[in-house]
């Protein structure tokens, strides 16, 4: 990390602390050094070309595989490509299929069904191919490196020659046929090609000129399969993106039109194109998706793209449902000492196990393996964190498995149901012994701390690091701010702050944070920098990932959050559970405790407890039970991961404690009484305040409490105005949503006595 560039950033219109161009260049140099890019390698890094690829002759097995395929071309033999149902396998299949058919080979392809056949070569599929297609040669792509028996069966029993092309970790015994897997080669070549990258290099060995037209397909698979975007993979992705954006393939162009605006980037592949291509294999079958890359008929392609998008929507729902189910399972378990999370349910959808495991890795910061029943067997998919080789851990438990495969960050297993518990125990013990220093922990994104605003030229320099992804991450920066100037956009859902004429800060789905962001409370933003041009103006857009409190929000904001939480509080909704003192709270540290501070007094108590707590505003960052302080609790926040929740002042909750999202075994404590400082408005003051608020909201809907106070409440004072505002909310004559206050479409006349909040305030604060 570069030295001498750390400074606070003040997000105000009238205070600018621009980085000098020299500082920006030092950051660029540091980022290149961090990636191992020396002075002599910069041209290759920033302007990759096909000439930068590893020599084909350095790959073990490629020559033999190419020779067998050339023989099939020369002899007019029929070939079948045996692929995989994920994006990489589909792309690899498309590359070889299109090339072989273009040179006159009679060719077909086979994509197994994830739900009934599972991954890789299988005896039934090989038999079906033999009886239906009568091929002379079967070429596997993105699979087959462990299929010793299946290859022997095809060659000896079915009389079909086999060629294996794969990129997964090879076993000790290889299939007895031509095999090309880059991981069998030495360190001098790119050993991290994806399956489609392997197919691309095979076509290069057959016809270098023809291979160039497949760079777009190979780029999609390279990003989607999350292989390191370094070396050959960077070359393939960079050149492939340029070709992809020429939109020479009708099907891809239609798919891009359905989900993208502007040219495709590596990020678009990772989050939009790749997941859609993957989706069909997850919820249906992936066979027809191969046609996306070579089909010319518009009607067929429009139908196919529509189905791909529909499958993606179903995939997202399945993933959300399964993630929720897994989180609920874990809420009743103590996972503090578990290095690897292993979960089993016979009724889960096996098509979204892997993607759900990835979500859980993000939430719980440790490896995750999810197992379900599929095709009469228990099959699982695992994902890991940086620094823990999940395939190594699985291999150490091979005695408990029917079969397994994968790489450092992902694995697939098949296991007998009766051995799942033993497998869970053994893999956790192995991981604890192999990685004694690995402790699952929450750590927010930390990057290079910079001075803001930055220049558009700096953003332009950073854009040259693209394509970014695994192995070449998009640079993350942090900046500290004491007061912002954020405004809402997108109907109030998103936030934006102009830092200068050429620098802006944007965060999506953060509209409810506007008051905190604009308050004097210290906070740290984590963001990436994007370069854009609009109306011929170059701009640096700082895309905020998250913000972290360095100190509590001011008392006025905490008071507002307390009253928001209390609006509609039931008469009997105060807790009858035991109180707890400071020493009692200290005893809960390390057990998964959540401290809730909704007043200035509560914030002081929280700060006095010292180190060891995460801090968050409104909602916890993760369902994992790390000790956390939450300032200004959103009553809809999910607290089910915590073993105990301590309110640092007495809350009033709509519907009582039952409406909080808590673990069924969670203990709830209260420390202290009601917040001090509230002044209860009179009936006349409520009437005047409502007229002023209603008049303001007719001019501008979605105003914040602070904006309404400035427009309509200064005469009452902050505390009294807030009591009025949330009494109106309790009565339903104004609505609070997405961080803003709105008038409802229709207002029903309500008696002031029907406000539970006002009644409680009168009792507690007005004697």
N, C-alpha and C positions, 0 to 999 in steps of 0.2 A: 504494500500500500504506500503510495507516495507520501513523503513527509512535507511539512511546511504549508499544507494547503487547507488545513482544518479551520473552519470558522463557522459562526452561526449565520443562518440565513433568515432575514427578517422579511416576511411576506407582506410588505406594505407597499402602497403605491408611491410613497414619498421617500423610501429608503432603499437605495440600490447599492449592492456591494459586488459589482461584476468581477468575475475572475478575469485576470489578465490573460492575454493569448499565450503567454509563456506558461502560466499555470495549467491552462487547458492542454497544451502540448505535453507537459510533464505527466498529466493523467493518461493521455493516449500512450505515451512511452511506457508507463507503468503497466497498463493493460496488456500491451504487446509482450512485455517481459514476463508478465504473469502467465501468458499463454505459450511461453517458450519461443517467441518469434524474435529472432535477432535481426540486426541491421540488414544482413545479406538475404534474409528470407521475407522481407516485407513486400517486395514486389509480387512474389508468388502468393503470399497470403491475401493481398488486396486485389490482385488481378490473376486469378487462377486460370489455367488453360489445360487442355487435354494432354499437352506435353509434360505436365507435372505429375501425371499418374505413374504409379509404380510400373516398371517393365513387366509385361505379361510373362516373359520367360522365367521370372523369379518366383512365380507361383507354383507350388507343388501340385501336380495332378491336372492342371489346366490343359497342358499339351495333350494328354491322353483323352480327356473329355472332348476337346475340340476335334481330335482325330476321329473319334467314334461318331460324332455328329456329322462330320464331313463325309464319312463313309455312307451314312444314311442318306445324305443329300445326293451323293454321286450315284448310289445304287437305286435310288427311287424307293427307298423303304418307307413304311408308314411309322410315324412316331406318335406317342401320346405323352403329353406333359402332365405330370402328377404334381399338383400345387398344394397350397394351404389356403385356409378360409380367412386369413387376416389380410390387411392391406398389403403387407410385404409379399405374401404368397400370391395374391391376386395380381399384383404388378409384375412379379417375376414370371408368372404364367403368361401374362399378356405380352411381355417382351419376347420370350422365346416363340410363342405361338405366332405372333405377327411376323417375326423374322423368318421362321421356317416356312410358313405359307407363302411369303413373298418370294422365296427362292424355289417354289414348286414342290415342296414336301407335302405329302398327304398327312395332315396333322389334326389331332384332336386334343382336348384337355380334360382333366378330371379334377374336381375340387371336392374333397370329402365334406360330409355334413358334420359340423361341430357337435351337434346334439346326439346323433346316433352312431357316428364313427369315431369322433375324436381326432386328435392330431396325428399326422404322419401316415406312412404306408400301412395298409392292413391287408390281411389275406383275402378277405371277402371282396374288397375293392379291386385287388389285382386280378382275382378270378373273373369278376364282372367285366373288367376291361378286356381281358383275354377273349372272353366269349362274345363280347359285343363289337369290339374294334379290330380284333386280329392284328395287333401291332407287331412290328419287328423290334421296336425299341421303346422303352419307357424311360423318360428323363424326369427325375424328381427335381423340384425347385423348393427351396426354403424348408426342406425336410429330408429325412432318409439317412442321416449320418449314423444313426443308431440301429437301423433296420437290417441287421445282419441276416436274421432268419427269413424275413420277408423277401429280401433280394435273392437269397438262395432258393426260396420257393418259386419265385418268378422265373429264374433262369433254368433251374433243374426240372421243376414240375410242369411249368407252363411253356417253357421253351422261348422265353422272351428275354432279349438282352436288356440290361439295366445300366443306367448312368445316374450317379448320385451327385447333385449339386446342393450344397447346404452352407450355412454359416454358423450353426450352433456348435457348442463344445463337442469335439469328437471323443468317442470312448476308446478304450484300449484296443478293442477288436473292431476293425472296419469292414464294411461290406466288400465282398470279393467281386469288384467291378470297377470301372473307371470312376474315380471320386475327385471332386474339386470342392474343397472347403478351405477358405483362406486361413483358418486357424491351424491347419496342418503345415503351413509355411513358416519360415523363419521370421525374425523380427524386422527384416529389411523391407517388408511389404506391408500394405494396409490389411491387417488381420481382422478388422472390424467392419468389413462390408456387410450390408444386409443381404437378404436373399435376392432381391432385385438388382442390387449392385453386383452380385455374383453373376446373375444372368446377363447383365450389361457387359461385363468383362469377357464372358464367353462369346457373345456376339462380336465383340471387338476382335477376339482371336480368330473368328471366322471371317469377318468382313469389317475392317476398321471404319470405313466410310459409312456403311449402313448403320453401324452402332450409334452414330451421333443422333439419329432421329428418335432414339429411345431414352435420351437423357432426361426428358420431362417425366417419364414414368418412373425412372430410377430415382429421381429427386424426391418424388412424392413418397416412395417407399422408404428412402433413407431417413427422411425426417420423421415419418409416421412410426418407424420401427425403433426410434430413439437410440440409434447408434451414434457414436461420437462424430460430430461434424468437424473433423480434422482430417488432414491428409487427403487421400483420395475421395473420402466422403464429402469434404468441403468443395472439391473440384466438381464432383458430380452434381451436388446440390446447387452450387452457384450457377453453373452452366445450364443445368436443368430448369431452374427457375426462369432464366432468360428465355428458354425455349417454350416453357409452359405459358408464359405471358404473351407469346405470339399466337396462342389459341389455335393451333393447327389441328387439334383433335376435336371433332364436333361434340362428342360426349363430355369430355372434360370441360369444354367451353360452356356447355349447358349447365353442368354442375357448378362451375364457378359463378355463372350468372345468378344461380339460385341462392348463393350464400356469401358472395364477396362484393365489395365495392372497390374498384380500382385494381391495380396489379396485385397478384398473389405474392406473399412473402412466406418465409419458412414458418413464421408464426401462424399464418393462415392454413398452411398444410397441417400443422400440429393440432390446431384447434377446430378447424372447419372441414377441410377436404379429407384428411386422413380418417377422422372419426366417422364421417359419412360412408366412406368406402369400407371401413371396418364393420359398419352397422349391420349390413345384410347378413354377414356370416354369424353375427351374434344373435340375431332374432329370427332369421330364416335360413336360407342357404345362399352361398356366395357365388354359385356357378354362373349365373347370368351377369353378375357384376363385371366379369372379365370383358364383356362386350363393350363396356363403357369406353375402352381405349381404342377399339378398332372398328366398331360398327359405324356405318355411314347413314343409315336410314333415320330421318328426323323423327318420325312417329315412334319408332321403337326406342330411340334414345330419350325422347321426352317421357315416355312411359317408364323407362328404366330409372331416369333421374328422379321422377316423382316417387317411385317406390323406394329409392335409396333414401330420400329425405324423410319419407314416412317411417322407414325402419329406424332412422336416426332418432326421430322423436320417441319412438317406442323404446329404443335403447336407453335414452336419457331417463325415461320414467322408470325402467327396470333398474337402472343403476342407482337412481335416487332411492327407490324402495329398498333395494338390497343394502345400500349404505345405512339407511335408517334402521333396518332390522339388525345389522351387525352392531351399530352403536348401542341399540337397546340391549342386546345380549351382553355387551361389555360393561354396561352400567351396573349390572348386578355382580360383577366380578372385581376382585382386587388384582389389577394388572401391573402394579407398581414394580414388581420384580420380574415380570415376564419380558424376556429379550425378544421373543418371537410370538406374535399372536397367531394362534391356530384356531379356526372356527369351522364347525361342521353343521350342516343342515341338509337333510335329504331332499328338500323341496325347493331349494334355491335354483335359479336359472343359471345353468353353467355357461351361458353365452356372455355373461357380464361379470364373471368371477374376477378376471384379471384386472379390468378397469376399476372395479370396486375395491380390490386389494390396493391399487394405486391410491385411491382416495383415502383409504384408511391409513396407509403409510404417511400421507400428508397430515392426517389428523392426530396420529398417535406416535409418529416419529420413531418407528421401529419396523422390522420386517413383518409382513402379514401373509399368511397362507389361508385361503378359503377353500373348503372342500364340500362337494355335493355328490349326489348320485347321478350317474349319467351312463346310459347303456348297460345297466346292470352292475356297474363298478363305481367305486368312490374315486372321483377325480378332483384334483385340486390345482389351483393356480396361485402362484406367489409372487410378491414384489418386495424389493428391499430398499434400504437407505444407503447412502454413500458410506463406504467403509466396511460394509458387511456383505460378503460374497454368499448370496443365498443358495447358489448351486453347490458351493462347497459344503454348506451346512446340510443340504439335502443329501448330497453324496455320502456324507458321514453317517446318515441314517438309512442307507440303502437296504440294510437287512429287513427293514420294516415296509419296504415299498415293492410294488410289482414292477414299476418302471418309472423313470424320471428323465428330465432333460432341461435345457435352458442355458442361461449364462449368469454373470455375476449379479445382475439386478432383477432377473425374472426367472421363474422356473415353472414347470408343469410336473405333476406327480399323479400316479395311480396307486391306490393303497387299499388294502382290505379294511372294511369298516371296523372290524374288531381290533385293529391295531392303531386306530387314530389317537386314542388317549396316550398310548405308549410312545407313539411318534412325537406327539406334542411335548411330552416330558423330555425325551432324549434330545430333540433338536434345541430345546431351550437350554439344557445342560451343556450341550456341545457349544452353542453360541456363547454362553457365559464363560466357558473355559478358553475358547479360541479368541474371544474379543473381551478380555476382562475390563478394559478401559471404556468399552462402549456402554453408555448409560442413556436410555431413552430420555430425551429432554426437549422442551420447547425452546426454540431459538428463533427470534424474528430475523427477517432478512437484514443483514448488515452489508453495507457496501462502502465505497469510498465517500467520505464526508467532504462535501464541496460547498463553495460559496455560491449563492444564488443572487441574481439570475445568471444563467449561462447564455452563451451566444448561439445563434443559428449555425455559425461556422463550426462550433464544437459539436452540435448535433449532427452536422453533415459528416464530420470526421468519424463519429461513432457509427454512423450508418454504414461505413465501409467495413465494419466488423461482421456485417451480415454475410451469409446466413448464419444466424445464431441458434443454438439449441444445445443438446447434450455434448459435453466436451468443449464447447465454445459458447458459454452462456452469455446472454445479453448483459452488458455491464449494469450493475445495480449501484445506485448512489443514495446517500442519505443527506438530509439537511435538517438542522434544528430551526424551529420557528417559535416566536413568542406571540405574534399576532398576525392573523391572515386577513385577506380581503377577498374571501370566497363568495361567489354568488351561485345560485342554483341555475341549472339548465335542464333541458329534457323533461319539462313538466315538474321539476323539483326533485327528480330522482338523482341527478348527478351534480357535481360541483366543479367550478372552474375559477381560477384566480389568474389575473394578468399581472405578471411580475415586471414586464417591460414591453416595449413595442415588438420584440421578437422572441419573447419567452413567456409561456403560460404553463400553469399546473392544472391537471385534470384528474379527477377520480370519479369513476362510475359507481352508481348505487351507494352513494355516501351522503345523500341529501340530508339525512337526519343528524349529520355531524357538523352542520354548518356553524352552529353557535359555538361549539367547542373549538373548531378550527379557527374561528375568528376571535376567540377569547384570548386573554393575556396568559393563559396557561402554557407552560413549556411543552413542546411536543416534538417528536422526531418523525419525519416523513421518509419512507423508503420508496424509491421510484426508478424507472428507467427513462431514458431520453430518446425521443423520436424526432426525426427530421421531416418536415412537411413544407409544402409550398402551396399557398392559397392566395388567389388574386395577385400572383407574381411577388408575394411577400414570403420570404423564407422565415421559418419559425422553428423554435425548439419547444416541443411539447413534452412536459414532464408528466409521465403517466404514473400516478401514485398507486402503489400496491396496498399500502396500509400506513397507518400512523400510530405512534405509541406514546402514551402520556409520560412526560418527564416529571410532571407535578400535577396535582389535582386541578380540575377546572375551578374557576372562582366560585365563591359561595353562592352567588346569584344563580349560576347555572345548576349547581347541585340542588339548590332549593327548588328550581323549576322541575328538575327530574324527580325530586321527592313528591311534589304535588301531582305531577303527571302520573306517577305510579299510584298515588293515593286516590285519584279521581274515581269516584264510584265505590270507595271502600265500604264494605259492609259494616253494620253496627257491631257485629261480633267478629270482625275479621282480624283484630289484633291477636297476636300469638299468645297462647296460654302456656307455651313451652317454657322451660327453665331459662333463666337469664344466665349470662356468662360474663366473667370479668376479664381483664387484660391478661392475667396469668393463665386463665383457662384457654384463651385464644392462643397464647404462645405454646401451650401443650398440644394444640391441634396442628401446628406447623409440621409439614412433611407428610400429612395424612390425606391430602387432597381437600383442603378447606378453601372456601370462597368467602371473602370478606366483602360486604356490600356497604359502600359509603354513599349516602344520598344527601348529606349535609356537610357544611364546613366543619362542624364538630366531629363528625364521623371520619372525614378525611384526615383530620389531625391525629385521631386514634390510629388509623391505618398507617400513616407515615411513621408513627412512633414505634411500630413493631419491627422496623429494621429491614435487613436484606432478606432475600429468599422468596419474595412474592413476584409473580408476574403482575403487571398492571394493565388494565384495559378500561375503555369507556363503553358503557351501555351493555356490551355482550362479551362473553369470553371468546378468546381466539380459537379454542379447540375444545372438543368434548373430553379430552384426556384430563384426569384429575390432578393437574399441577396447581399448587397453591397460588391463588389469584386474588387480587384486589380489583373490584369493579366499581368505578366511579359512575354515579348516575345510572342505576340499573334500569334497563328496558324490561318491563314486566313480561314481555313475550320471549325474553332470552332463555335459551336452553341451559339449565343448570344441572341437568341430570347426571353429568359426569362426576360431580363433586360428592364426597362422602359426608361433608357437613357444610352448612351455609350459616354465616354469622352476619346478622343485620346490626350495623353499628349504631343505629337508632331505631326506635319503634316504627315500623311501617304500617300503613293502611293499604290493604290490597283489595282490588275488585274481586269478589268471590272468595276472599280469604286465601289461606295457604294452599288450598286445593287447586287453585288456578295457576300456581307456579309450576314450571316444568322441572320436577325434582326426581331424583332417584327414590324408589319406594323405601329404601333403607336409610335415606338421608336424615341426619339430625339437623334441626333448625334451632338456632339460638338467637337471643336478642341481647345486645349490650347497650344499656342506656335507655333513656326515655325519648319523648318526641323532640324534634329539632326546635331550638329556641329562635325567636326573632320574628315569628309570623304576627301580623296584625290583621284582625278580622274586619272586613269592610262592613259598613252599614247597608241596609236595604237600599237607601237612596244612592249610595256610592256604587252599588252593583248596577242599578238602573242606568246611571250616567256612563259607567264603564261599558255596559253592553251597547248603548247607542253609539259610542265612539268606536268600539271594536267592529260593530256591524258596518258602520260607515266606511271604515278603513278597508275591510275585507271586500266590500263592493267595488272598491277601486283596484285592489290587488289581492287575489286569492293566494293562499299558500305562504302567508307571511310568517316569520318566526316570532317567538315571544318577544325577543328584543326589539324587532321592527315594530311590533304592535305597541310595545311600551313607549317607544320614541314617538309614535304617531298618535297614540290614544291614552296613554297611562301615566305620563310624567306627573300630572297633578296629584295622583294618588300615592306615588312612591312605588318602588319596585316590589316590595313584599306584599303590599295590599293589592296592587294590580295583579300580581300572580295569583293571589287567592281568588280574585274575581274571575280571572281567565279560566282557571281549572274548575271553578264552580260551574261556569258556563259549559265547559266540556262535560262535566258530570251530568248536567241537565240535558245534554244532547243538542243544545242550541248552537254550538260550534263543534267542529270535528278536527281532531289532530291526526295527521297521517303524513308519513314520509318526511318528518321533520318540519312540517308546516301546519298552519291553522287555516281551516276552510269553513265557509258557510254551507250547511246542508241544503239540498234542493228544496226541501220543505221543512218548516219549523213548526213544531207543535207547542202550544202554550203549556208551560210547566210551572208548578208552584215551587217557590224557593225551598219550601220545607221538604220537597222530594229529593233534594241533593243530600246524599249521605255524607259527602265530603264537607259541605258547609255546616251540617249539623255537628259533625265530629270536631271541626275547627272551633265552633262556638263553645262546645263542651270543654275542649282542652285549653283554648287560648283566651276565651272571653269569660271564663268563670261560669 
